[in-house]
Amino acid sequence: MTRIDDRVRERAHRIWEEEGRPAGRADLHWAMARQSVALEESDRLAHAPCPKADGTETPRIQERLREKDQAPNAR
């Protein structure tokens, strides 16, 4: 099992407990947990350092925004 799988399992269990441990909602709790963990991972990756050729690092989202602004069709 991967680290993400563990997080989804733990999150689904927490959601189940927060809802009062209802029966028959496991699929919904798993879907909610998967979505929540996926959003967290997406945010984490967007802000992960992006190594540059000169050895410096910038968050990926900032790099992408700069590239977009420098594109020939940028307004």
N, CA, C and O atoms as a GROMACS GRO file, in nm:
protein
  300
    1MET      N    1   0.084  -0.118   0.000
    1MET     CA    2   0.000   0.000   0.000
    1MET      C    3   0.089   0.124   0.000
    1MET      O    4   0.189   0.129   0.071
    2THR      N    5   0.052   0.223  -0.080
    2THR     CA    6   0.133   0.344  -0.089
    2THR      C    7   0.096   0.444   0.021
    2THR      O    8  -0.004   0.428   0.092
    3ARG      N    9   0.177   0.544   0.032
    3ARG     CA   10   0.153   0.651   0.130
    3ARG      C   11   0.018   0.719   0.102
    3ARG      O   12  -0.056   0.751   0.194
    4ILE      N   13  -0.012   0.739  -0.025
    4ILE     CA   14  -0.140   0.803  -0.061
    4ILE      C   15  -0.256   0.710  -0.027
    4ILE      O   16  -0.358   0.756   0.025
    5ASP      N   17  -0.242   0.582  -0.056
    5ASP     CA   18  -0.347   0.486  -0.019
    5ASP      C   19  -0.373   0.489   0.131
    5ASP      O   20  -0.488   0.484   0.175
    6ASP      N   21  -0.267   0.498   0.209
    6ASP     CA   22  -0.282   0.505   0.355
    6ASP      C   23  -0.357   0.631   0.395
    6ASP      O   24  -0.444   0.626   0.482
    7ARG      N   25  -0.324   0.742   0.332
    7ARG     CA   26  -0.393   0.868   0.364
    7ARG      C   27  -0.541   0.861   0.328
    7ARG      O   28  -0.625   0.908   0.404
    8VAL      N   29  -0.573   0.801   0.213
    8VAL     CA   30  -0.713   0.788   0.173
    8VAL      C   31  -0.788   0.701   0.273
    8VAL      O   32  -0.898   0.736   0.315
    9ARG      N   33  -0.728   0.588   0.311
    9ARG     CA   34  -0.791   0.499   0.407
    9ARG      C   35  -0.816   0.570   0.540
    9ARG      O   36  -0.925   0.561   0.597
   10GLU      N   37  -0.715   0.642   0.590
   10GLU     CA   38  -0.729   0.713   0.716
   10GLU      C   39  -0.834   0.824   0.706
   10GLU      O   40  -0.913   0.844   0.799
   11ARG      N   41  -0.835   0.896   0.594
   11ARG     CA   42  -0.932   1.003   0.575
   11ARG      C   43  -1.073   0.948   0.567
   11ARG      O   44  -1.165   1.004   0.627
   12ALA      N   45  -1.093   0.838   0.494
   12ALA     CA   46  -1.226   0.776   0.483
   12ALA      C   47  -1.274   0.732   0.621
   12ALA      O   48  -1.391   0.748   0.654
   13HIS      N   49  -1.184   0.676   0.699
   13HIS     CA   50  -1.221   0.632   0.834
   13HIS      C   51  -1.261   0.752   0.920
   13HIS      O   52  -1.359   0.746   0.995
   14ARG      N   53  -1.186   0.860   0.909
   14ARG     CA   54  -1.218   0.980   0.986
   14ARG      C   55  -1.354   1.037   0.944
   14ARG      O   56  -1.433   1.078   1.030
   15ILE      N   57  -1.381   1.041   0.814
   15ILE     CA   58  -1.511   1.090   0.765
   15ILE      C   59  -1.623   1.002   0.820
   15ILE      O   60  -1.725   1.052   0.866
   16TRP      N   61  -1.603   0.871   0.816
   16TRP     CA   62  -1.702   0.776   0.868
   16TRP      C   63  -1.730   0.803   1.015
   16TRP      O   64  -1.845   0.806   1.058
   17GLU      N   65  -1.623   0.824   1.093
   17GLU     CA   66  -1.641   0.851   1.235
   17GLU      C   67  -1.710   0.985   1.258
   17GLU      O   68  -1.798   0.996   1.343
   18GLU      N   69  -1.670   1.088   1.181
   18GLU     CA   70  -1.731   1.220   1.197
   18GLU      C   71  -1.880   1.219   1.164
   18GLU      O   72  -1.956   1.299   1.219
   19GLU      N   73  -1.921   1.130   1.076
   19GLU     CA   74  -2.063   1.119   1.040
   19GLU      C   75  -2.140   1.027   1.134
   19GLU      O   76  -2.257   0.998   1.111
   20GLY      N   77  -2.076   0.980   1.240
   20GLY     CA   78  -2.144   0.896   1.337
   20GLY      C   79  -2.140   0.748   1.304
   20GLY      O   80  -2.223   0.672   1.354
   21ARG      N   81  -2.046   0.707   1.221
   21ARG     CA   82  -2.027   0.567   1.183
   21ARG      C   83  -2.150   0.504   1.117
   21ARG      O   84  -2.194   0.396   1.156
   22PRO      N   85  -2.206   0.571   1.018
   22PRO     CA   86  -2.325   0.516   0.952
   22PRO      C   87  -2.291   0.394   0.866
   22PRO      O   88  -2.182   0.385   0.810
   23ALA      N   89  -2.386   0.303   0.857
   23ALA     CA   90  -2.368   0.184   0.772
   23ALA      C   91  -2.407   0.219   0.629
   23ALA      O   92  -2.493   0.304   0.606
   24GLY      N   93  -2.344   0.152   0.533
   24GLY     CA   94  -2.383   0.165   0.393
   24GLY      C   95  -2.333   0.288   0.321
   24GLY      O   96  -2.381   0.318   0.212
   25ARG      N   97  -2.237   0.360   0.378
   25ARG     CA   98  -2.186   0.481   0.312
   25ARG      C   99  -2.037   0.472   0.282
   25ARG      O  100  -1.972   0.573   0.254
   26ALA      N  101  -1.983   0.352   0.287
   26ALA     CA  102  -1.839   0.334   0.267
   26ALA      C  103  -1.793   0.387   0.131
   26ALA      O  104  -1.690   0.454   0.123
   27ASP      N  105  -1.869   0.359   0.025
   27ASP     CA  106  -1.828   0.406  -0.108
   27ASP      C  107  -1.822   0.558  -0.114
   27ASP      O  108  -1.730   0.615  -0.174
   28LEU      N  109  -1.920   0.625  -0.053
   28LEU     CA  110  -1.920   0.771  -0.051
   28LEU      C  111  -1.802   0.824   0.029
   28LEU      O  112  -1.736   0.919  -0.013
   29HIS      N  113  -1.775   0.762   0.143
   29HIS     CA  114  -1.662   0.806   0.226
   29HIS      C  115  -1.530   0.788   0.153
   29HIS      O  116  -1.442   0.874   0.161
   30TRP      N  117  -1.514   0.678   0.081
   30TRP     CA  118  -1.391   0.655   0.004
   30TRP      C  119  -1.378   0.759  -0.107
   30TRP      O  120  -1.269   0.810  -0.130
   31ALA      N  121  -1.487   0.789  -0.175
   31ALA     CA  122  -1.483   0.889  -0.283
   31ALA      C  123  -1.448   1.026  -0.227
   31ALA      O  124  -1.367   1.099  -0.286
   32MET      N  125  -1.507   1.062  -0.115
   32MET     CA  126  -1.476   1.190  -0.053
   32MET      C  127  -1.330   1.196  -0.011
   32MET      O  128  -1.263   1.298  -0.030
   33ALA      N  129  -1.281   1.089   0.046
   33ALA     CA  130  -1.142   1.083   0.091
   33ALA      C  131  -1.045   1.091  -0.026
   33ALA      O  132  -0.945   1.163  -0.021
   34ARG      N  133  -1.075   1.016  -0.134
   34ARG     CA  134  -0.988   1.020  -0.252
   34ARG      C  135  -0.980   1.161  -0.310
   34ARG      O  136  -0.872   1.208  -0.346
   35GLN      N  137  -1.095   1.229  -0.318
   35GLN     CA  138  -1.097   1.364  -0.373
   35GLN      C  139  -1.017   1.461  -0.284
   35GLN      O  140  -0.940   1.543  -0.334
   36SER      N  141  -1.036   1.450  -0.154
   36SER     CA  142  -0.966   1.536  -0.061
   36SER      C  143  -0.814   1.518  -0.069
   36SER      O  144  -0.740   1.616  -0.074
   37VAL      N  145  -0.770   1.394  -0.071
   37VAL     CA  146  -0.626   1.365  -0.078
   37VAL      C  147  -0.571   1.408  -0.215
   37VAL      O  148  -0.459   1.460  -0.222
   38ALA      N  149  -0.646   1.388  -0.322
   38ALA     CA  150  -0.601   1.428  -0.454
   38ALA      C  151  -0.583   1.579  -0.461
   38ALA      O  152  -0.486   1.627  -0.520
   39LEU      N  153  -0.673   1.655  -0.402
   39LEU     CA  154  -0.660   1.801  -0.400
   39LEU      C  155  -0.537   1.844  -0.321
   39LEU      O  156  -0.465   1.936  -0.361
   40GLU      N  157  -0.513   1.778  -0.209
   40GLU     CA  158  -0.394   1.810  -0.129
   40GLU      C  159  -0.266   1.779  -0.207
   40GLU      O  160  -0.172   1.858  -0.205
   41GLU      N  161  -0.264   1.666  -0.275
   41GLU     CA  162  -0.145   1.628  -0.354
   41GLU      C  163  -0.124   1.726  -0.469
   41GLU      O  164  -0.010   1.764  -0.498
   42SER      N  165  -0.231   1.765  -0.534
   42SER     CA  166  -0.220   1.860  -0.644
   42SER      C  167  -0.162   1.992  -0.595
   42SER      O  168  -0.074   2.050  -0.659
   43ASP      N  169  -0.211   2.039  -0.483
   43ASP     CA  170  -0.160   2.164  -0.424
   43ASP      C  171  -0.014   2.149  -0.385
   43ASP      O  172   0.067   2.239  -0.408
   44ARG      N  173   0.021   2.035  -0.326
   44ARG     CA  174   0.160   2.011  -0.285
   44ARG      C  175   0.253   2.013  -0.406
   44ARG      O  176   0.360   2.073  -0.401
   45LEU      N  177   0.212   1.946  -0.513
   45LEU     CA  178   0.296   1.941  -0.633
   45LEU      C  179   0.307   2.076  -0.701
   45LEU      O  180   0.412   2.109  -0.755
   46ALA      N  181   0.200   2.153  -0.698
   46ALA     CA  182   0.203   2.286  -0.760
   46ALA      C  183   0.301   2.378  -0.690
   46ALA      O  184   0.355   2.470  -0.751
   47HIS      N  185   0.323   2.355  -0.562
   47HIS     CA  186   0.413   2.441  -0.487
   47HIS      C  187   0.549   2.378  -0.459
   47HIS      O  188   0.630   2.434  -0.385
   48ALA      N  189   0.573   2.263  -0.518
   48ALA     CA  190   0.703   2.198  -0.501
   48ALA      C  191   0.810   2.276  -0.575
   48ALA      O  192   0.784   2.335  -0.680
   49PRO      N  193   0.930   2.277  -0.522
   49PRO     CA  194   1.038   2.348  -0.590
   49PRO      C  195   1.062   2.291  -0.729
   49PRO      O  196   1.053   2.170  -0.752
   50CYS      N  197   1.092   2.379  -0.820
   50CYS     CA  198   1.122   2.342  -0.958
   50CYS      C  199   1.268   2.382  -0.984
   50CYS      O  200   1.296   2.501  -0.999
   51PRO      N  201   1.360   2.287  -0.991
   51PRO     CA  202   1.501   2.322  -1.010
   51PRO      C  203   1.522   2.396  -1.142
   51PRO      O  204   1.466   2.359  -1.245
   52LYS      N  205   1.603   2.498  -1.137
   52LYS     CA  206   1.637   2.577  -1.256
   52LYS      C  207   1.779   2.541  -1.297
   52LYS      O  208   1.856   2.485  -1.219
   53ALA      N  209   1.814   2.573  -1.419
   53ALA     CA  210   1.946   2.542  -1.472
   53ALA      C  211   2.057   2.610  -1.391
   53ALA      O  212   2.168   2.559  -1.383
   54ASP      N  213   2.026   2.726  -1.333
   54ASP     CA  214   2.129   2.798  -1.257
   54ASP      C  215   2.140   2.752  -1.112
   54ASP      O  216   2.215   2.811  -1.034
   55GLY      N  217   2.066   2.647  -1.075
   55GLY     CA  218   2.074   2.593  -0.941
   55GLY      C  219   1.973   2.651  -0.843
   55GLY      O  220   1.960   2.600  -0.732
   56THR      N  221   1.902   2.755  -0.882
   56THR     CA  222   1.800   2.811  -0.794
   56THR      C  223   1.671   2.732  -0.810
   56THR      O  224   1.656   2.653  -0.904
   57GLU      N  225   1.579   2.753  -0.719
   57GLU     CA  226   1.451   2.684  -0.726
   57GLU      C  227   1.338   2.784  -0.710
   57GLU      O  228   1.349   2.880  -0.634
   58THR      N  229   1.230   2.762  -0.783
   58THR     CA  230   1.110   2.844  -0.768
   58THR      C  231   0.990   2.750  -0.764
   58THR      O  232   0.994   2.642  -0.822
   59PRO      N  233   0.884   2.790  -0.696
   59PRO     CA  234   0.764   2.707  -0.700
   59PRO      C  235   0.716   2.693  -0.845
   59PRO      O  236   0.720   2.790  -0.921
   60ARG      N  237   0.671   2.575  -0.882
   60ARG     CA  238   0.629   2.547  -1.018
   60ARG      C  239   0.521   2.641  -1.068
   60ARG      O  240   0.523   2.683  -1.184
   61ILE      N  241   0.428   2.674  -0.983
   61ILE     CA  242   0.317   2.760  -1.026
   61ILE      C  243   0.370   2.897  -1.067
   61ILE      O  244   0.323   2.954  -1.165
   62GLN      N  245   0.466   2.951  -0.993
   62GLN     CA  246   0.524   3.080  -1.028
   62GLN      C  247   0.598   3.071  -1.160
   62GLN      O  248   0.591   3.163  -1.243
   63GLU      N  249   0.669   2.962  -1.181
   63GLU     CA  250   0.741   2.942  -1.307
   63GLU      C  251   0.644   2.937  -1.425
   63GLU      O  252   0.667   3.000  -1.528
   64ARG      N  253   0.536   2.864  -1.409
   64ARG     CA  254   0.437   2.853  -1.517
   64ARG      C  255   0.373   2.987  -1.547
   64ARG      O  256   0.350   3.019  -1.664
   65LEU      N  257   0.345   3.066  -1.444
   65LEU     CA  258   0.286   3.197  -1.467
   65LEU      C  259   0.383   3.288  -1.542
   65LEU      O  260   0.343   3.362  -1.631
   66ARG      N  261   0.510   3.282  -1.507
   66ARG     CA  262   0.610   3.362  -1.578
   66ARG      C  263   0.619   3.321  -1.725
   66ARG      O  264   0.626   3.405  -1.814
   67GLU      N  265   0.620   3.189  -1.749
   67GLU     CA  266   0.626   3.140  -1.887
   67GLU      C  267   0.505   3.186  -1.967
   67GLU      O  268   0.518   3.224  -2.084
   68LYS      N  269   0.389   3.182  -1.904
   68LYS     CA  270   0.267   3.227  -1.971
   68LYS      C  271   0.277   3.376  -2.005
   68LYS      O  272   0.239   3.416  -2.114
   69ASP      N  273   0.327   3.458  -1.911
   69ASP     CA  274   0.340   3.601  -1.935
   69ASP      C  275   0.441   3.632  -2.044
   69ASP      O  276   0.429   3.733  -2.113
   70GLN      N  277   0.540   3.547  -2.060
   70GLN     CA  278   0.644   3.569  -2.160
   70GLN      C  279   0.609   3.511  -2.296
   70GLN      O  280   0.681   3.534  -2.393
   71ALA      N  281   0.500   3.438  -2.305
   71ALA     CA  282   0.459   3.377  -2.432
   71ALA      C  283   0.424   3.486  -2.532
   71ALA      O  284   0.375   3.592  -2.493
   72PRO      N  285   0.450   3.463  -2.662
   72PRO     CA  286   0.424   3.565  -2.763
   72PRO      C  287   0.279   3.612  -2.767
   72PRO      O  288   0.253   3.728  -2.801
   73ASN      N  289   0.184   3.526  -2.733
   73ASN     CA  290   0.043   3.565  -2.740
   73ASN      C  291  -0.009   3.619  -2.608
   73ASN      O  292  -0.129   3.645  -2.595
   74ALA      N  293   0.077   3.638  -2.509
   74ALA     CA  294   0.033   3.687  -2.379
   74ALA      C  295  -0.014   3.832  -2.391
   74ALA      O  296   0.043   3.912  -2.466
   75ARG      N  297  -0.117   3.864  -2.316
   75ARG     CA  298  -0.170   4.002  -2.319
   75ARG      C  299  -0.143   4.073  -2.191
   75ARG      O  300  -0.180   4.189  -2.176
   0.00000   0.00000   0.00000
